């Protein structure tokens, strides 16, 4: 019961801390893996949608564009990575689905639990999983990262820009469902994305100054700002951050704070205008 309660909290909070040093792999249970996969997926959904669903509004829940996009990304990730594990790493079909699905949902929702060492995977599966480090769950969920709604707005805005080049005189609003997205929101999302990538790159550069290779530096930075937990290289799923010098730990602490507070909240605190008001 003690372990069950702790892992339930760590799953729904997408925190990823386990009572076991080997994380969820220590249980070596297909049943436990799939239970946690399902609830990590649910934790990555906007909790306002859960509330609407519990009140009986199923139409709004299943019609939500962000939820659909989130689900699509999860299924594409599982399909690509599981197939690569089955064909290239010679996992059985069951093992491919089990480990592929677990790591996709764990990384995408920024939970950070582990059941397999993804650094030993083939390059296709490992690279696709690395891309998921830059995603995150839905807005209003317990997940960290950039968030699916921002990615959806960025993709729709990019598609709109391409159409605008072809039809320069056309008025083409960015829409998600039936709702047109205000241009101020589009600018805010674009600014957030640029700041996110800039801070991630700055964090990776600073970590590299402590003598770590580029993969370890990038892995530590994105794992911290995305609130994921495990990274790559010297900070992979079977390693930890204990060996990082204290100044490096403070850098990651700041990155975790900035990522959890979603950047603008932190920048406002350092704005003189904020304190004058």
C-alpha positions as CSV (number, residue, x, y, z in Angstrom):
1,X,0.0,0.0,0.0
2,X,2.8,2.4,0.8
3,X,4.4,1.9,-2.6
4,X,1.0,2.0,-4.4
5,X,0.1,5.3,-2.8
6,X,3.5,6.9,-3.5
7,X,3.4,5.9,-7.1
8,X,-0.2,7.0,-7.5
9,X,0.8,10.5,-6.3
10,X,4.0,10.5,-8.4
11,X,2.0,9.4,-11.5
12,X,-0.9,11.9,-11.3
13,X,1.4,14.8,-10.4
14,X,3.7,13.7,-13.3
15,X,6.5,13.9,-10.7
16,X,8.2,10.6,-11.5
17,X,9.8,9.9,-8.2
18,X,9.7,6.3,-7.2
19,X,10.4,4.4,-3.9
20,X,12.7,2.2,-6.0
21,X,16.2,3.1,-7.3
22,X,15.4,1.3,-10.6
23,X,12.1,3.2,-10.9
24,X,9.1,1.2,-12.3
25,X,11.5,-1.3,-13.8
26,X,12.1,-2.7,-10.3
27,X,8.6,-4.2,-10.2
28,X,9.1,-6.0,-13.6
29,X,5.3,-6.2,-14.0
30,X,3.4,-5.8,-17.2
31,X,0.2,-5.0,-15.2
32,X,1.9,-2.2,-13.2
33,X,3.4,-0.7,-16.4
34,X,0.1,-0.5,-18.2
35,X,-1.7,0.9,-15.2
36,X,0.8,3.7,-14.9
37,X,0.8,4.3,-18.6
38,X,-3.0,4.9,-18.6
39,X,-2.9,7.2,-15.6
40,X,0.2,9.2,-16.9
41,X,-1.8,9.7,-20.1
42,X,-4.8,10.9,-18.1
43,X,-2.6,13.2,-16.0
44,X,-1.4,14.9,-19.2
45,X,-4.9,16.0,-20.1
46,X,-6.4,19.3,-19.0
47,X,-8.0,18.7,-15.7
48,X,-10.8,21.1,-16.6
49,X,-11.8,18.6,-19.3
50,X,-11.8,15.8,-16.7
51,X,-14.2,17.9,-14.6
52,X,-16.4,18.5,-17.6
53,X,-16.4,14.7,-18.4
54,X,-17.3,13.8,-14.8
55,X,-20.2,16.2,-15.1
56,X,-21.4,14.3,-18.1
57,X,-20.2,16.7,-20.9
58,X,-18.7,14.0,-23.1
59,X,-19.1,15.9,-26.3
60,X,-16.9,18.8,-25.2
61,X,-14.3,16.4,-23.8
62,X,-13.9,14.3,-27.0
63,X,-14.2,17.4,-29.4
64,X,-11.4,19.3,-27.7
65,X,-8.7,20.0,-30.4
66,X,-5.8,20.0,-27.9
67,X,-6.8,16.6,-26.5
68,X,-7.1,15.2,-30.0
69,X,-3.7,16.5,-30.9
70,X,-2.2,15.2,-27.7
71,X,-3.6,11.8,-28.3
72,X,-2.4,11.8,-31.9
73,X,1.2,12.6,-30.9
74,X,1.1,9.9,-28.2
75,X,-0.1,7.3,-30.7
76,X,2.4,8.3,-33.4
77,X,5.2,8.2,-30.8
78,X,4.1,4.7,-29.7
79,X,3.8,3.4,-33.2
80,X,7.2,4.7,-34.4
81,X,9.2,3.7,-31.3
82,X,7.5,0.4,-30.8
83,X,8.0,-0.6,-34.4
84,X,11.7,0.4,-34.3
85,X,12.2,-1.7,-31.1
86,X,10.5,-4.7,-32.7
87,X,12.3,-4.6,-36.0
88,X,15.7,-3.2,-35.1
89,X,16.2,-4.1,-31.4
90,X,14.5,-7.5,-31.8
91,X,12.1,-7.0,-28.9
92,X,8.9,-9.1,-29.0
93,X,5.8,-7.3,-30.1
94,X,4.5,-7.3,-26.5
95,X,7.8,-5.9,-25.2
96,X,8.0,-3.3,-27.9
97,X,4.5,-2.0,-27.1
98,X,5.1,-2.1,-23.4
99,X,8.4,-0.3,-23.3
100,X,7.7,2.0,-26.2
101,X,4.3,3.1,-24.8
102,X,5.7,3.6,-21.3
103,X,8.6,5.7,-22.3
104,X,6.6,7.8,-24.8
105,X,3.9,8.7,-22.3
106,X,6.4,9.1,-19.5
107,X,8.6,11.6,-21.4
108,X,5.8,13.4,-23.2
109,X,3.9,14.1,-20.0
110,X,7.2,15.0,-18.2
111,X,6.7,12.3,-15.6
112,X,10.1,10.8,-16.0
113,X,9.4,7.2,-14.8
114,X,11.5,4.5,-16.5
115,X,11.2,0.9,-17.4
116,X,13.9,0.6,-20.0
117,X,17.3,2.2,-20.8
118,X,16.3,4.2,-23.9
119,X,19.9,5.2,-24.6
120,X,20.5,1.5,-25.7
121,X,17.7,1.8,-28.3
122,X,18.2,2.1,-32.0
123,X,18.9,5.6,-33.3
124,X,15.4,6.0,-34.8
125,X,13.6,5.2,-31.6
126,X,16.0,7.2,-29.5
127,X,15.9,10.3,-31.7
128,X,12.1,10.3,-31.8
129,X,12.0,10.0,-28.0
130,X,14.4,12.9,-27.8
131,X,12.0,15.0,-29.8
132,X,9.3,14.3,-27.3
133,X,11.4,16.0,-24.6
134,X,10.3,19.3,-26.3
135,X,6.5,18.6,-26.2
136,X,4.8,18.4,-22.8
137,X,1.2,17.6,-21.8
138,X,-1.9,19.7,-22.3
139,X,-2.5,23.1,-20.8
140,X,-4.2,22.8,-17.4
141,X,-2.5,19.4,-16.8
142,X,0.2,18.6,-14.2
143,X,2.7,18.1,-17.1
144,X,5.5,20.4,-17.8
145,X,7.2,21.3,-21.1
146,X,6.0,23.6,-23.9
147,X,2.5,22.2,-23.9
148,X,0.4,20.8,-26.7
149,X,-1.8,23.9,-27.2
150,X,1.3,26.0,-28.0
151,X,2.5,23.5,-30.5
152,X,-0.9,23.4,-32.1
153,X,-1.0,27.2,-32.4
154,X,2.6,27.2,-33.8
155,X,1.7,24.5,-36.4
156,X,-1.5,26.3,-37.4
157,X,0.3,29.6,-37.7
158,X,3.1,28.1,-39.9
159,X,0.4,26.6,-42.2
160,X,-1.3,30.0,-42.3
161,X,1.9,31.8,-43.3
162,X,2.5,29.4,-46.1
163,X,-1.1,30.0,-47.4
164,X,-0.5,33.8,-47.0
165,X,2.5,33.7,-49.3
166,X,0.4,31.9,-52.0
167,X,-2.6,34.3,-51.4
168,X,-1.0,37.6,-50.1
169,X,-4.3,39.5,-50.1
170,X,-6.4,36.9,-48.3
171,X,-7.4,37.3,-44.7
172,X,-6.5,34.0,-43.1
173,X,-7.1,33.8,-39.3
174,X,-5.5,31.0,-37.3
175,X,-8.3,28.8,-36.0
176,X,-8.4,25.9,-33.5
177,X,-11.8,24.4,-34.1
178,X,-14.3,27.1,-34.6
179,X,-12.4,29.6,-32.5
180,X,-10.1,32.2,-34.1
181,X,-6.9,32.8,-32.2
182,X,-6.2,36.4,-31.3
183,X,-2.9,37.7,-32.8
184,X,-1.7,38.8,-29.4
185,X,-2.0,35.2,-28.2
186,X,-0.1,34.1,-31.3
187,X,2.7,36.6,-30.6
188,X,2.8,35.5,-26.9
189,X,3.1,31.8,-28.0
190,X,5.8,32.6,-30.5
191,X,7.7,34.7,-27.9
192,X,7.4,31.8,-25.3
193,X,8.7,29.3,-27.8
194,X,11.7,31.5,-28.7
195,X,12.5,32.2,-25.0
196,X,12.2,28.5,-24.2
197,X,14.6,27.4,-26.9
198,X,17.0,30.3,-26.0
199,X,17.0,29.4,-22.2
200,X,17.4,25.7,-23.1
201,X,20.4,26.4,-25.3
202,X,22.0,28.7,-22.6
203,X,21.5,26.0,-20.0
204,X,23.2,23.4,-22.2
205,X,26.1,25.8,-22.9
206,X,26.6,26.4,-19.2
207,X,26.5,22.7,-18.3
208,X,29.1,22.0,-21.1
209,X,31.5,24.5,-19.4
210,X,31.8,21.9,-16.6
211,X,33.4,19.4,-19.0
212,X,30.3,17.4,-20.1
213,X,29.9,16.3,-23.7
214,X,27.2,17.9,-25.9
215,X,24.7,15.1,-25.5
216,X,24.9,15.2,-21.7
217,X,24.7,19.0,-21.6
218,X,21.7,19.1,-23.9
219,X,20.0,16.2,-22.0
220,X,20.5,17.9,-18.6
221,X,19.2,21.2,-19.9
222,X,16.0,19.9,-21.6
223,X,15.3,17.5,-18.7
224,X,15.5,20.4,-16.2
225,X,13.5,23.1,-18.1
226,X,10.9,20.5,-19.2
227,X,10.7,19.2,-15.6
228,X,11.2,15.7,-17.0
229,X,13.8,14.2,-14.7
230,X,16.1,11.8,-16.7
231,X,18.1,13.2,-19.5
232,X,20.8,11.8,-21.8
233,X,24.5,10.9,-21.7
234,X,25.9,11.2,-18.2
235,X,22.4,12.1,-16.9
236,X,20.4,9.3,-18.7
237,X,17.7,7.1,-17.2
238,X,20.2,4.8,-15.4
239,X,22.2,7.8,-14.0
240,X,21.6,10.9,-11.9
241,X,22.8,14.4,-11.3
242,X,24.8,13.7,-8.1
243,X,28.1,14.1,-9.8
244,X,27.3,17.5,-11.2
245,X,29.3,20.3,-9.4
246,X,27.2,22.6,-7.1
247,X,27.2,25.6,-9.5
248,X,25.8,23.3,-12.2
249,X,23.1,22.1,-9.8
250,X,22.1,25.7,-9.2
251,X,21.8,26.2,-13.0
252,X,19.5,23.2,-13.2
253,X,17.5,24.4,-10.2
254,X,16.9,27.8,-12.0
255,X,16.0,26.0,-15.2
256,X,13.5,23.8,-13.3
257,X,11.9,26.9,-11.7
258,X,11.7,28.7,-15.0
259,X,10.2,25.7,-16.8
260,X,7.6,25.1,-14.1
261,X,6.6,28.7,-13.8
262,X,6.5,28.9,-17.7
263,X,9.2,31.6,-18.2
264,X,7.0,34.8,-18.3
265,X,6.1,34.6,-14.6
266,X,9.8,34.6,-13.7
267,X,10.7,37.4,-16.2
268,X,8.0,39.6,-14.7
269,X,9.5,39.3,-11.3
270,X,12.7,40.8,-12.6
271,X,10.9,43.6,-14.4
272,X,11.3,47.0,-12.6
273,X,7.8,48.0,-13.8
274,X,6.3,45.1,-11.9
275,X,7.7,46.3,-8.6
276,X,6.8,50.0,-9.3
277,X,3.2,48.9,-9.6
